[in-house]
Amino acid sequence: MNTPTRLAAFGLGLAVVFTAALGLGRAAGPTAAPAAPAAHDQHNEPATAADVTALPAGLQVTQDGYRLQPISTDLAVGDAAPFRFRILGPDNRPVTDYTVSHDKDLHLIVVRRDLSGFQHVHPERTADGTWSVPLAVTAPGQYRVFADFQPAARSDGLTLGADVPAPGDYRPRPLPAAERSTTVDGYTVTLTGDLVPGGSSPLTLSVSKDGAPVTDLQPYLGAYGHLVALREGDLAYLHVHPDGAPGDGRTTAGPDIVFHADVPSTGDYRLYLDFRHDGTVRTAEFTATAGTAAALPEPPAATPVPAAPSAEPSATGHGADGHTHG
């Protein structure tokens, strides 16, 4: 057989093999793709801590499509100047429809990054969705502004944060030591209770003046007090809510104001209590330390080789039924 004839026969053989393989492939169906790893929310695989731990509020400038957009590029030191910003929605347009929360459409918290210079103000909104408030800080530095709000399109609220500078010579102050009482304008506020990392803890703040308990606090933002808690370092904005409300038939107008604080970690926190009395809102500030979280269970040790049963019972009676102190 000459060379051209041999090449033609070889090509014909390849075609027959390819056609047969193609037919078998069609008969068997397409090859299944590798199975995707099971999602962490499936019952057959436990979720990891990273999956179930939510990021504390205020650490992001954007969340779920909503974005805090400062229009003003800095904060005024000394004399007040308008501070302007917008909240942009998932459609990248300014949000103009809000659900009232604590008597306001939006709460603006301003604090320097060393946790000094706290302010809680309520801007006004124009028809185009621009918020504005006269604002001044007392010292230069880097500030964090938090917008706390609930868009009407959502069933829950958001807290977004952004850094805004106040020009000048920044000299940070050390965080005050943790304390149980503080004074403001002649009022003494005492803190009872401790922050518990990894869970909710009750805090009671009691207001007195000239040694006498104040029992005629006035409602402020739908409660007898409003508490903001910020974590030192990253300024995480913590979820704090009051226990009870004016007029509910069980909540008294002082001297005690009870809150529940959700603290995600150990460390130092700065607490800011706004309360109203004699027509004036005052702010009492505390440093509080969240202690060590409860230790996680130790992993099971290797199974020991069973010992020969003893004829005598143990001194405590434990161990005969397999009971141990975990």
N, C-alpha and C positions, 0 to 999 in steps of 0.2 A: 504493500500500500504506500503510495507516494505521500509526501508531506502535506499538501493541501487536503488530501482525502482524510488523513489522520486527524488534522485540526477540525475539520467539519464534523467528524464522528465524535470527537471530544466535546465540542460545543453542543451537539445534540444530546449527549449524555447529561451534561449539566442542566439543560433545559428540562429534561425529564425529571431529574431529581428535584429541582426547584418547584416544578408543578406539583409533584407529589407532596412535598412538604407543605406547600400552600394549602392544598386540599385538606391535609390532616389538621392544619391550624384552624381552618374554618369550621371543621367538624367539631373540634374540641372547644372552640370559643376563645375569646381574648384572654391573655394571661392576666390574672388578678394582680392589681397593684398591691404593694406591701401595705399591711394594715397600719393605719395611723396610730400613734401612741394614744392611749386612753387619756381623756381630759381629766384634770384634777377634781372635777366635780362629779365624776362617776363614782358609784358606790364601791367599785372594786379597787379603788386606789385612794388613800387618804390624801387630803390637801396638805400642802406644806405651809409653814408659817408665812412665807412670802405671799402665798395665794390668798390667805384669809385675813391678813393684817392690812387694814385700810390706812392710807397715808393721812396723817393728821391734816386738819384744815389749815388754810392760809399759807402753805408752802409753795403753792403754784399760782402762776399768773393766769393760767387757763385750765379749765376742767370741763369735761363733757361738752365741749364745743363752745363754752362761754369764756369770755376773756375780759380781764380788767385792763383798760387802755387809758393810762394817764395822758392828759392833754398838757397840763402844766409840767414843766421839766424840773422844777425845784420847789422848795418850800421857803416861804418868807421867814426871816429871823427878825423878831422885834415887832414891827408893824404888820398887821394882817393884810393879806392879799388873797384874791380868789384862787382857790385850788379847784381845777376842773378835770373831769374824767368821764369816761363812758363805760358801760358794760355792753360788750358785743355778744350777740347770740350766735347759735350754730349757723345762721344764714349770713353771718358777718355784718349784720345791721344792728344799730343800737337798740337795746331792749327798752321798751316803753311801757310794758305792762307787768306789774309786780303784785305779789300777794303780801298784804300787810303782815309783818311779824314784829311782835313787841311794840305795837302801836306805830311802826314806821315802815315805809317801803324799803329803806336801806339804812344800815348803820355803818359809819366810817370810823375805824379805829386808827389812830396815829400814835406811833411810839418810836423812840430812837432805838437803835440796835443794842444799846446797853441796857434797855428796858426802862429808861428814864423818859420824862417828858410825855407821859400818857395823855391822850385826849380821845374822847368819845363824842363825836359830833354827828349832825344829821343834815346832809346837803339837800338842796332843792333841785328838782329836775325840770328842765324845759321840755317843750313838746317834742323836740328832736332827739330826746334821750340823753342830753348832756347834763351831768350833775355838777353843781358848783357850791362851794361853801367858803366864807372868809376864814382864813386859817393863818396862824402864826405860831412858830415854835420859839422857845426861849434860848436855844443854844444850837450852834452848827453841828452837823454830823450826818450820818446816813440813817434815814428813817424808813420804817416799814409802814405802809398804809394797807389796811385790810378793809375790803368791801364785804359786808355781811348782808345777804339779801336772798329772796326767793322769787325767781321768775314765775309769772302766772302759769307758764307752760310746764312747770315742774311740780312734783308733789312734795319735794323737800328743798331745803335751802342750800346755799353755797357760801363759802368764804374764800375769796381770792385775795392774794397779796402781791404787792410790788414794792420795790425799793425806790425811794425818791430822796435825793440829797438836799440838805440845807447848807448853802455855801458858807465857808469860814473855817476857822481853826478847830478841828474836832479833837476834843479831849474826853475820852470815854471815862465813865465813872464805874467803880466796882459795884457789883450787885450787893445791896444791903444784906446783912445776915438774917437768917430766918428768925421770926419773932411771933409771939402770940397776940400782941396788941400793938396798936398804933393810934396816933392822934391826928386829927385834921380839924382846924377851925374850932378848937375847944371840945370836939367830940372824941370819945374814945371808942374804938372798935376792937373787939376781942374775938379771936378765932378759936373755935373748938372743933376738933376732928383732924384727921391726917389724910394726906393724899396717898392712895394705895395704887401702885403701878400695876397696870394690866387689868383694871376694873374700875367700877364706879364706887365713889366714897362720899358719904354725907359730910358737909361742912356747915357749921353754924357760925354766923357772924352776928355778934350782939353789940348794939349801939347804946351808949350812955353819954350823958352830959352832966358835968359838975357832980359826978358820982351817982347820979340817979338814972335808972334805965329810961330810955326813950320809948314810950308806948303809943305815940301818935305819929309814926312815920307816914309819909304821904306816898301814894302810888307813883311809880316812875317806870315807864315802859311796860305797863301791864303787871307790875309786881312791886313789892316793897323794897326791892333792890335789884341791881343788875350786875352780874359778876363776869369779868373777862379774865381768863388765865392764859399766860404765855410761857412757853418753855424757854429757859435760857439756852443760848447758842443759836438754834435755828429759828426761834420765835414761832414754833408751832402754836396754832390758835386752837385752844381746847374747848370741847363741848361742855358747857356748864348750864344747867337749867334750874330755876327755882322750884321749891316744893310748895305748891299752893299759890293762890292768887287773891288779891283784894276782893272781898265780897263773896267768897266761896263758902262762907259759913264756918270755916275752921281755921283760917289763917289770920293771925293777929297782926296788928300794926306795930310790931316791935315788942320788946327790944331785939328778939331773935329773928334772923332771916336765914332760912335753911336752903342750901343748894346741894345738888348732886354733881360731882365732877368726875369725868372720865379721863384718867391719866394713862397714857400709853407706855411710859417708861420711868425708870428711876431718874433722879436729877433734881435740879432746882427750878422752881416756877415762880413767876411773879403774878400775884392776884390783885385785881383792881375792882373794888366794890363801889358802885355808884348808888347813893341813896339820897332821898329828898326829905327835908325837914324844914319847917317854917318857910316853905316856898323856894328853897335853894337846894340845888343838887351839889353834893360834895363827893369827892373820891378818896377812899381810904386804900392804901397800898400795903401789901404784905409780901414777904418772901416765904415760900413754903417748900420743904424738901420731901420728895416722894421717896420712901424707903425701899429696901430690897424686896423685890417680888418674891412670892412663895416659890420655893425650890421645886423644880420639876422632879417627878418620880425617877429614882435611879433605874438604869436598865437592869433587867434580870441577870443575875450572876449565873455562871455555868452550873449546871446541875451536878451536885456532889454525888459521889458514890454512896449509896445508902449504907448506913451503919447498921450493925447487927442490933436488933431490938434489945433494950435493957430490961432486966427483970424488975428494976426499981423505977418508980415514977420520978419525973424531974421535980426539982425543989418547988417550982412555981406551978406545975401542972401544964404549962405551955409546951408545945412541941409534940405532945402525944397525939394530937389531932391535926398536926401539920400547921398550926397557927404560928405566924411569925410577926415581928414588928417591922412593917415596911417603912 
